[in-house]
Every structure is written in C-alpha cells, then in structure tokens.
Amino acid sequence: MFDELLTGHIQAIKKSVDRGIMEKTDSIGIDVKNLEEFKFKLKNKDGVVNMAELIDMREWIDSAIKSSSWACRSFLFYHKDSPKYWGELGEKDPEYNEYTVQINLEPFMSEESESKDLGGFIIPDNYVLGDKVIERFEEAGNSIKGIGGEHFRECTNWKIKNKATAKKLIKFIDKNYVQPYIKELMDVHNIKRVIFLEDRMDFEYKEK
C-alpha cells in the first residue's frame, strides 16, 4: 500500500514539473561523467532541496545501481574466468543423443534485435538473433549440418548432434559477440582484471 502511495506521489510531482507548476531546485548536482571503478561524484551546492530534485536523484541512483549490477551479472556469467562461465558445453542428452547450446544474445546484439521495450523491461527476440548468428557461422566456413532446435524469445536453443560442432558454435559466439561486450564493460568501468573469489568477485583497476 505504501509503495503504491509513494509511486502516485512521485508521478504527481513529475507532472507538476512538466506543467510548470513546480520547479526543481538545483542544490545537489550530479556529475554523471565519473563512472569509472563504480564510483560517482556528487556535488553539494548548498541550499534547499525540494521533492522534485530528490526524485530526480533517486531515479539517477536507481539507474546507476542497475547499471553496476548488470555489469557484475555479465561478468559472473560471461567472463572466461568465472566459475559460472556460459561457454562450458554440458553433457549430451542420452535420450535424444544431442547437445544443447543456450544463450540470450540480446545484450550482445541489441542493435540488430527486434526486441520490445515494455516501459524499461526489454523482451528479447532470440528467434531473429539466433538465425543471424547461424547464418554468419556458416558464412565463416563452418558446417551447420546437424544443428537444429527451436529458439525461445528469452534465449536461443540449439540442439546439436556433433560435439565438435557444438564447441565451434560456442567459440564463434564467444569470440564475436560475448568477449567484445565484456571488454567494453571492463573499459567503461576502468577494470583491468575481474577476480572471482569463493563467495564474491573483486576488481583490479587500471592505473590512471
């Protein structure tokens, strides 16, 4: 009940700002350029802070936390040193005599995706992305014989008879899509090395 009241209050204040009934104060100040090493610089300019400015700051903080959380989640599942690294091929299904390769390609191919944005919640379209990857995999000189399966919107779902082919596909995806994305994330946050410990991850940063 409280959350609903808070949401309604926030929406009312934002509408007041849009209509010119209320003006945001400018006493805090946020330097959004300093995103390295998961650190952020806030500038206190002194003065009175009204609710409209606090809402702006809250939304910025939520966005910053989500961005950092997404980076950590990406390292956990897609960094090669992670114990949960996606690229380890599982055992062959004894019933169907085939291997499964699954991955959500949306983060790595968002510009090519036909995904849907539902108010900030992205519904990926791995039907389209999976087909594009297989086309490029074949264009690179690889055989697609024995590759089948039906994709889900949330992730690809290749069923592959041959173990070597399954490993080649994983290597192709990792080299061309996953690792460039991981490198980009590390560069954005000025990370030199991701260190995976038993119950957490740590970071070694580049010298400035």
C-alpha positions in Angstrom: 0.0 0.0 0.0 2.8 2.4 1.0 4.7 1.7 -2.3 1.6 2.5 -4.3 1.1 5.8 -2.5 4.8 6.7 -3.0 4.6 5.9 -6.7 1.5 8.0 -7.1 3.1 10.9 -5.2 6.2 10.7 -7.4 4.1 10.7 -10.6 2.1 13.7 -9.3 5.3 15.7 -8.6 6.7 14.8 -12.0 3.5 16.0 -13.7 3.7 19.3 -11.7 7.2 19.8 -13.0 6.2 19.1 -16.6 3.3 21.5 -16.3 5.4 24.3 -14.8 3.6 24.3 -11.5 6.8 23.2 -9.7 10.4 23.9 -10.5 13.2 21.6 -9.4 15.8 23.1 -7.0 19.4 22.7 -8.1 21.3 22.3 -4.8 22.8 18.8 -5.1 24.3 18.4 -8.6 25.3 15.1 -10.1 28.4 14.5 -12.1 27.4 11.6 -14.2 30.6 11.5 -16.2 32.6 9.9 -13.4 31.5 6.3 -13.9 34.9 4.5 -13.6 35.5 1.9 -10.9 31.8 2.0 -9.8 32.4 5.4 -8.2 30.3 8.5 -8.6 30.9 12.1 -7.8 28.1 14.1 -6.1 28.4 17.9 -5.7 26.6 19.6 -2.9 25.9 23.2 -3.9 24.1 24.0 -0.6 20.6 25.4 -0.4 17.1 23.9 0.0 16.3 20.6 -1.8 12.7 20.1 -2.8 10.9 16.8 -3.5 11.3 17.2 -7.3 15.1 17.3 -7.1 15.1 14.3 -4.7 13.0 12.3 -7.2 15.5 13.1 -9.9 18.3 12.0 -7.7 16.5 8.8 -6.7 15.9 7.8 -10.3 19.6 8.6 -11.2 20.7 6.4 -8.2 18.4 3.6 -9.3 19.8 3.7 -12.8 23.4 3.8 -11.6 22.8 0.8 -9.3 21.1 -1.2 -12.1 23.9 -0.4 -14.5 26.6 -1.6 -12.0 24.5 -4.7 -11.1 24.2 -5.6 -14.8 27.9 -5.3 -15.3 28.6 -7.6 -12.3 26.0 -10.1 -13.5 27.6 -10.1 -17.0 31.0 -10.8 -15.5 29.5 -13.6 -13.5 28.1 -15.5 -16.4 30.2 -14.4 -19.4 33.7 -13.7 -18.2 36.0 -16.5 -19.1 37.5 -16.8 -15.6 34.1 -17.1 -14.0 33.1 -20.5 -12.4 29.7 -19.9 -14.0 31.1 -19.1 -17.5 28.4 -19.8 -20.1 30.8 -21.4 -22.6 31.2 -24.8 -20.9 29.4 -27.4 -23.0 27.1 -29.6 -21.0 26.7 -33.3 -21.2 24.9 -34.9 -24.2 21.3 -35.7 -23.7 21.2 -39.5 -23.6 17.6 -39.7 -24.7 17.9 -37.5 -27.8 21.6 -38.0 -28.4 22.3 -34.3 -28.7 23.9 -31.3 -27.1 22.2 -28.0 -26.1 23.6 -24.6 -26.6 21.6 -21.8 -25.0 22.3 -18.1 -24.6 20.4 -14.8 -24.5 22.0 -12.9 -27.4 20.1 -9.6 -26.7 22.9 -7.9 -24.6 25.5 -8.6 -27.3 23.4 -7.8 -30.4 20.9 -5.2 -29.2 21.3 -3.0 -32.3 20.2 -5.9 -34.5 17.4 -7.1 -32.3 13.7 -6.8 -32.9 13.1 -6.7 -29.1 10.2 -5.0 -27.4 10.6 -2.3 -24.7 7.8 -2.5 -22.2 8.4 0.6 -20.1 12.1 -0.2 -19.5 11.6 -4.0 -19.4 13.1 -5.5 -22.5 11.6 -8.6 -24.1 14.4 -10.0 -26.3 13.9 -11.7 -29.6 16.3 -14.6 -29.9 14.3 -16.0 -32.8 15.8 -13.4 -35.1 19.2 -13.1 -33.4 19.7 -16.9 -33.4 19.1 -17.1 -37.1 21.5 -14.3 -37.8 24.3 -16.0 -35.8 23.8 -19.3 -37.6 24.0 -17.5 -41.0 27.2 -15.8 -40.0 28.6 -19.1 -38.5 28.0 -20.8 -41.9 29.4 -17.8 -43.8 32.6 -18.2 -41.8 33.1 -21.6 -43.3 31.5 -23.8 -40.6 29.1 -26.6 -41.3 25.6 -26.3 -39.9 24.8 -29.9 -40.5 23.1 -31.4 -37.5 22.2 -28.1 -35.9 18.5 -27.8 -35.1 16.2 -26.8 -32.3 13.6 -24.2 -31.7 14.5 -20.9 -30.1 12.6 -19.1 -27.3 12.1 -15.4 -27.2 14.3 -15.3 -24.0 17.2 -17.4 -25.3 18.5 -19.4 -28.2 18.0 -23.2 -28.0 20.2 -25.0 -30.5 20.2 -28.8 -30.5 23.4 -30.2 -32.0 24.3 -33.8 -32.6 28.0 -33.4 -33.1 30.2 -32.3 -30.0 32.8 -30.6 -32.1 30.2 -28.6 -33.9 28.6 -27.5 -30.6 32.0 -26.4 -29.3 32.7 -24.5 -32.6 29.4 -22.6 -32.3 30.1 -21.7 -28.7 33.6 -20.5 -29.6 32.2 -18.5 -32.5 29.6 -16.7 -30.4 32.0 -16.1 -27.5 34.7 -14.6 -29.8 32.5 -12.4 -32.0 29.8 -11.3 -29.6 30.4 -12.1 -25.9 34.0 -11.2 -25.2 33.9 -7.9 -27.1 31.0 -6.9 -24.9 32.8 -8.0 -21.8 35.9 -6.0 -22.8 33.7 -2.9 -23.4 32.2 -3.2 -19.9 35.6 -3.5 -18.4 36.8 -0.5 -20.3 33.8 1.6 -19.2 34.5 0.8 -15.6 38.3 1.1 -15.9 38.7 -2.6 -14.9 42.0 -4.4 -15.6 41.0 -7.8 -14.2 38.0 -9.4 -12.6 38.9 -11.6 -9.7 36.4 -14.4 -8.8 36.6 -15.5 -5.2 34.6 -18.2 -3.4 31.7 -16.0 -2.4 32.2 -12.8 -4.3 34.1 -11.0 -7.1 36.7 -8.3 -6.8 38.3 -6.0 -9.3 41.8 -4.8 -10.2 41.6 -1.4 -11.8 43.8 0.2 -14.4 46.3 2.8 -13.4 45.2 6.3 -14.4 
